[in-house]
Amino acid sequence: MTRDEILAKLRALKPWLEEQGIVRVRLFGSYARDEARPGSDIDLLVDFATTPDLWTFAGIREELSRRLGADVDIVTERAVHDRLRSRVLAAAVDA
């Protein structure tokens, strides 16, 4: 799967994402850089309207993995380590 294919799928999922309380999704990591290899996971930076509980967060991650057909890692901007935050934000691509 390519960066553009992932972004298109995420855009198609926008109504569902909004139902989950997600107000913004950004792709980062190897797929955003077009450097993904077989087995690479999809890294998503997500902004929630309100912070979900752990079970909801895990459920969203699992459902995104199912819908995108690949392992998905989701993080919030706040959860990104300070030393990495500026690089992650600079490379993130809005969906």
N, C-alpha and C positions, 0 to 999 in steps of 0.2 A: 504494500500500500504506500502511496506517496503522500507528501504533505498536503497537496491540494485535494486528494481524495478524502483524507481525514477531515480537513476543514469543511469540505462539502457535506460530509456525513454529520459533523457537529452542527452545521447550520440547519440541516434538515431536522435535527433533534431539538432545535431551539424551543418549541412548545413544551416538550417533555422536560427539558432542563429547567425551564421557568416554573413548571409544576413542582419541581424538586427544590425550588427556592434559589436556584443558581441564576445570578444576574449577569455574569460575564465568564467566558471561558477563553483561555489562551493556551495555545500549543507551544511547548518549549522542548528542549532536549534534542536528541538525534533526529527525530522526524521533522522538527522545525528547521533544522539545519540541512535537511536532505541528506543525512548521513546514516540513516537507519539501516540496520542489517537484519537478516532473518532472526527472529526471536527478540528484537528490540521491543521494549514496551513503549506505550504512548504516554508521554508526560503532559499532564494538563494542570494549569494554574487556574483555580476557580474562585470566584467571589460569590458568597452567599448573601441573601437578603438578611437572614438571621443564621447564626451558627447552629448547624445540625448536631444532634447527639451522635455518639460514636457508631451506633447501629445504623442510623440513617446514612451517615457518611460512608460506611462500609457497603451498604446496600447500593448506594449510587455508584460507587466504584465498580462493584460486580456487574451491575446492569449496563454501565458504559462499556465494560469489557465485552459483555455479550453482544451488545448492539454494534460495537465497532469491530468485533471479530479479532481482538488482540488484547493482551494484558494492558491494563490502564493503571497508571499511578496518578492520583489526584492530590494536590496540595493547595493550601491557601497561601497567599502572599505572606501572611504573618508567620506561617510555619517554615518558610524558606530561611535557612541559616543566613545571618547577617553578612557573612563573608561572600555568600553566593548570590544574594538578592539582586544586586545591581546587574550582574551578568545574566541572570535568569530573566529579569524584566526587560533588559535590552534585546534579548533574543526572542522573547515571547511574541507569538503571532495571534492576533485576535481571530476568533472563529465567528 
